[in-house]
Each structure stands twice: as structure tokens, then as C-alpha cells.
Amino acid sequence: MTVQHIVLFSFPRELSADEAAQLRAMVASWPAEIGLMTKCRLGTDLTGARTRGYSWLLYTEFPDVDTLNAYRAHPVHLQFLEFLTGLDCTPLAFDYHLDDQTVLMAENIVKAE
């Protein structure tokens, strides 16, 4: 059963342009280097309001919990965690199954013409 993995990241200061670029590059490499997720998105908040200090969001989906656990243990992911630790990041993670109880609106799939 598909699992959605969401992580919010809070840093004690705004990331430098180089740090932000490195964070983005590391996550962007995951589909090729880790290859376990079916979706991978990373972004920053648009408004800065109501975030309680969390400035980045990672959104990933995995086919099942075992695959999510394999991702967590992957050396590329562990390297990313070390990078975050070096920036004194406070992550907040949330994982849940996508099923008929949690998916309240189906995705609109746009077909290319």
C-alpha cells in the first residue's frame, strides 16, 4: 500500500544560497541515486506565515513501508541526514498510508496531447 512521507525542515537561520542549492541538489539526485520513491518534491513556503519556523518541505511517496524503510537506510539518504545535522536542522516527519480513508480527492491526471 502506497505510503506518503512528508518532512518539514526548520533551520536556526536562513540558509545561504550555496546551502540551499546543495540541499536541493542532494534531494534532486535521489530518483537516480536511490530510486525507491514514486514521487519526490521539495519546496519552500511562499508566505512565511504560519510555518512556526519550518521553511522547507519534502514530499515523497513509496510503494510500501518496506521500501520507505529501505530509503531511510540508504547511504545517500544517510549522507543527507548528516548534511542536515551540520546545519542544526530540526526535522518534523510524518508518514501515512494512502488509502480510501486518507485520499479524500483523487489526483487529476492531465494527459499530453
N, C-alpha and C positions, 0 to 999 in steps of 0.2 A: 504494500500500500504506500502510495506517494507520501513523502514527508517534506514539510516546508521547514526550513531552518533560517531564522531571522536573527541577526545580531546588530545591536546598536553599539556604537563606539563613542566614548567620551574621553577627551584628552584634556590635560590640565591647562593647555594653552592652544592657540590656533596653530595648526601645522604649517610649517614653511612650505613654499611652493615645491621644493625638492622632496620633502617628506610626503606631501600629498601625491605627488607624481609617482613616488616609489610605492606607496600604498596601492594606488590604482593599478600600476604595472604588475605588482605581485598578484593581485586578485585577477586581473585580466589574463594572466598566464595559466590560471587553474584549469580552464577547459582543456587545454592542450597538455599541461603537465600532470594534472591529477585525473581529469577525465571521468569522474564519477557522477557529477551532478547533471541534471537535465535542464536546469535554468540557473543563471548566475547574473546578478545585478548588483551594482554598487552606486550609491549616490549620497549627496549631501542635502541637508534641509534647505528649502527655498526661503523660509522666512526668519528662522532663528527663534521663532516664538514657540512656546510650549514644549521645547525639546528637553528641558531640565539638564542641559549641558551635553546631550548626546548630539553629535554633529554629523556622523556618518551612519549609513545603514547598509548592511549586506543582506541580500535576499538570495537564497539558493533553494533548489528542490532536488530531492533524491528519490530513487525508486522505492527505497525501503530503509528501515532503521539500520540494518546491517551495512548498507552502503554508506549511510551517514557516518557510522562509526569508523568505517574504513577511511573515509575522508578525514575525519578528526585525527586519525593516527598517521596519516600520510606525511612523509618528511617535508614536502613543500608547505603543507598547512602548518606543521610544527615550526618551520622557519618563519612563517608569517606571525605566529604567536610570539616568537622571540622578538621580532621587529616591534610588535605592539607593546610588549613588556618594556623594551628600551625607550619607548615614548611615554611610559607611565599611563598607558591606556586602561580605562575601566570599561570592559565589555559587558553587555547585557544580552544574553542569548535566550531564544525561545524556539522550541521545536514542537510541531504537532502534525498529526496525520491529516491529509486532505481526503475527506470522505463526505458522505451525504449529510453529515451533521455539521461540518465545518465549511464546506463550499456552498455559500449562500447565493452565488450568482456565477453561472458558467462563463468561461472566457469566450470572448468574441474572437473567432479566428478569421482573419482577413486573408482572403486568397488573392494571390498575384494574378493580374490579368495578362 
